[in-house]
Amino acid sequence: MADIGIVGGTFDPIHNGHLLLGRQAFQEYHLQQVWFMPSGRPPHKKDHPVTDARIRGEMVQLALAGEPCFRLSDFETKRPGNTYTAQTLELLKEQYPHHRFYFILGADSLYQIESWYQPEKVLALADILAADREYPAGRRTIDQQIQYLNRTYGGRVRKLHCREMDVSSEMLRQMVREGRSIAPYVPPAVESYIRLHHLYQEVPYEPTDSRTEESPCKKAQCQPV
């Protein structure tokens, strides 16, 4: 049996905030691995075109280089049609019955989870690890939301004691469209890939050497699964 973290999302593109949550979950909850799982055809992302799954997967692979406890999973992108978290977790439990899965979320997703497809199944099939950040549109504090979900659904929701970065893939796409550098927010290899393949661009993209300090959630040795 292994404790496996799942970081899901379109990763269009993947950014340092995703990696920060993965590192914190790995260290705080003593996980054996963290799987970064790009979504296949997310039903809630119909307001803009989603980059091809192969390209998004390649960016994730580049971002995970040097992280022995992180791996890219194509579990969703290889499935046809819309992909739902409830279905993914159900299939994971069937394929890996001896693993315990921890689904790693940003704070906004924790407040929106009841609008997901079959949220009761999501909360039953995995432990939920949520970033520690208040959600301005929420009626409850993060601790109250966790208590509510655990009480209402019998969930196993816990908090990650690591502040979520104020960055989103949508923000980064907009920055690239405007020709602004995203160097502080993505690994260098991802920035180079976006520039090389002219992703998200409407005007020439000018990279800079400006980067944020390394996350306090350091790389860690991976245990065999």
C-alpha positions in Angstrom: 0.0 0.0 0.0 1.2 3.5 -0.8 0.0 7.0 0.0 -0.3 8.8 -3.3 -1.0 12.5 -3.8 -3.0 13.6 -6.9 -2.6 17.2 -8.2 -5.1 17.6 -11.0 -5.8 20.5 -13.4 -5.6 21.5 -17.0 -2.0 22.7 -16.4 -2.4 25.3 -19.2 0.3 26.0 -18.2 1.6 24.3 -15.0 3.1 26.9 -12.6 5.1 27.1 -9.4 1.9 27.2 -7.3 1.0 23.7 -8.4 4.5 22.5 -7.5 4.3 24.3 -4.1 1.1 22.4 -3.1 2.6 19.1 -4.3 5.8 19.6 -2.2 3.9 20.6 0.9 1.5 17.7 0.6 4.3 15.3 0.1 6.2 16.5 3.1 3.4 17.3 5.5 1.4 14.1 5.0 4.4 11.8 4.3 3.3 10.7 0.9 5.3 8.2 -1.2 4.6 10.0 -4.5 2.7 12.8 -6.0 1.1 12.3 -9.4 0.4 15.4 -11.5 -2.6 14.5 -13.7 -3.5 16.8 -16.6 -7.2 16.7 -17.3 -8.4 15.3 -20.6 -11.5 17.2 -21.7 -12.6 19.2 -18.6 -16.3 19.9 -18.9 -16.0 23.2 -16.9 -13.4 24.8 -19.3 -15.6 25.7 -22.2 -15.1 29.4 -22.1 -11.7 29.2 -23.8 -9.8 26.7 -26.0 -7.7 24.2 -24.0 -4.2 23.5 -25.3 -3.6 20.0 -26.7 -3.1 17.3 -24.0 0.3 16.3 -25.4 1.6 19.8 -25.1 0.3 20.3 -21.6 1.8 16.9 -20.6 5.2 17.9 -22.0 5.1 21.1 -19.9 4.3 19.1 -16.8 7.1 16.7 -17.6 9.6 19.5 -17.8 8.3 21.1 -14.6 8.8 17.8 -12.7 12.4 17.3 -13.8 14.6 16.8 -10.7 11.7 15.9 -8.5 12.1 12.2 -7.9 8.8 11.9 -5.9 6.7 13.6 -8.6 5.5 11.9 -11.7 3.3 12.8 -14.7 0.2 10.7 -15.0 -1.8 10.4 -18.3 -4.6 8.6 -16.5 -7.2 11.3 -17.6 -5.7 12.4 -20.9 -5.8 8.9 -22.4 -9.5 8.6 -21.7 -12.0 9.7 -24.3 -14.8 12.3 -23.7 -15.3 14.5 -20.7 -13.3 13.7 -17.6 -14.7 14.0 -14.1 -12.8 13.8 -10.8 -15.4 11.4 -9.3 -14.9 9.0 -12.2 -11.2 9.3 -12.1 -11.0 8.5 -8.4 -13.3 5.5 -8.9 -11.1 4.1 -11.7 -8.0 4.7 -9.7 -9.4 2.8 -6.8 -10.2 -0.1 -9.2 -6.8 -0.1 -10.8 -4.8 0.5 -7.6 -6.9 -1.1 -4.8 -4.0 -1.1 -2.3 -3.1 2.6 -2.7 -4.6 5.4 -0.6 -5.2 8.6 -2.6 -4.9 12.2 -1.4 -6.5 14.7 -3.7 -4.7 18.1 -3.5 -6.7 21.2 -4.0 -6.4 25.0 -4.1 -8.6 26.8 -1.6 -11.1 28.0 -4.3 -11.8 24.4 -5.4 -12.6 23.4 -1.8 -15.4 26.0 -1.7 -16.6 25.0 -5.2 -16.5 21.2 -4.7 -20.2 20.9 -4.1 -20.8 22.1 -7.6 -18.7 19.3 -9.0 -20.1 16.1 -10.6 -20.9 13.7 -7.7 -19.1 15.6 -5.0 -20.1 13.0 -2.4 -18.2 10.4 -4.4 -15.1 12.6 -4.6 -15.2 13.1 -0.8 -15.7 9.4 -0.2 -12.9 8.1 -2.4 -10.0 10.3 -1.4 -8.6 12.3 1.4 -8.7 15.9 0.5 -5.8 18.2 1.2 -6.6 21.9 0.7 -4.4 25.0 0.5 -4.7 27.3 3.5 -6.2 30.5 2.0 -9.4 32.3 2.7 -11.8 32.5 -0.3 -13.4 36.0 -0.6 -16.6 34.7 -2.1 -17.0 32.0 0.6 -19.5 32.3 3.5 -17.2 30.4 5.8 -13.6 30.5 6.9 -11.4 27.7 5.5 -11.6 25.9 8.8 -15.4 26.2 8.8 -15.6 24.9 5.3 -13.5 21.9 6.2 -15.7 21.1 9.2 -18.8 21.5 7.1 -17.6 19.1 4.4 -16.5 16.5 6.9 -19.7 16.7 8.8 -22.0 16.8 5.7 -20.3 14.2 3.6 -18.3 12.2 6.1 -15.2 13.5 4.3 -11.6 13.4 5.3 -10.6 16.9 4.4 -7.5 18.4 5.9 -5.5 21.6 5.5 -2.1 22.1 4.0 -0.1 24.4 6.2 1.5 26.2 3.3 0.0 29.4 1.8 -1.2 29.2 -1.8 0.6 31.3 -4.3 -1.4 34.1 -5.9 -1.1 32.9 -9.4 -3.3 31.2 -11.9 -2.8 29.6 -15.4 -5.3 32.1 -16.8 -3.3 35.0 -15.4 -0.1 33.6 -17.0 -1.8 33.1 -20.4 -2.9 36.7 -20.3 0.6 37.9 -19.4 2.1 36.0 -22.3 -0.5 37.4 -24.7 0.6 40.9 -23.5 4.3 40.1 -24.0 5.1 40.2 -20.3 7.5 37.8 -18.6 6.2 34.9 -16.6 9.6 33.9 -15.3 8.7 34.5 -11.6 5.9 32.0 -11.8 7.0 29.0 -13.8 10.1 26.7 -13.9 12.7 27.9 -16.4 12.1 24.9 -18.7 8.4 25.6 -18.9 9.0 29.3 -19.8 11.4 28.2 -22.5 9.0 25.7 -23.9 6.2 28.3 -24.1 8.5 30.7 -25.9 9.9 28.1 -28.3 6.4 26.9 -29.3 4.8 30.3 -29.3 2.1 29.3 -26.9 -0.6 31.8 -25.8 1.1 34.6 -27.8 -0.4 37.5 -29.6 2.7 39.8 -29.3 6.4 38.9 -29.1 7.2 37.4 -25.7 10.2 38.9 -23.9 11.6 36.7 -21.1 13.5 38.1 -18.2 15.8 36.7 -15.5 13.4 37.8 -12.7 12.4 34.9 -10.6 10.8 34.3 -7.2 12.8 32.8 -4.3 12.8 29.0 -4.1 9.8 27.7 -2.3 10.4 26.8 1.4 8.8 23.4 0.6 12.0 21.7 -0.5 12.5 18.7 -2.7 12.5 15.5 -0.8 13.7 11.9 -1.2 11.1 9.7 -2.7 10.1 6.4 -1.2 9.5 3.4 -3.4 5.9 2.5 -4.2 
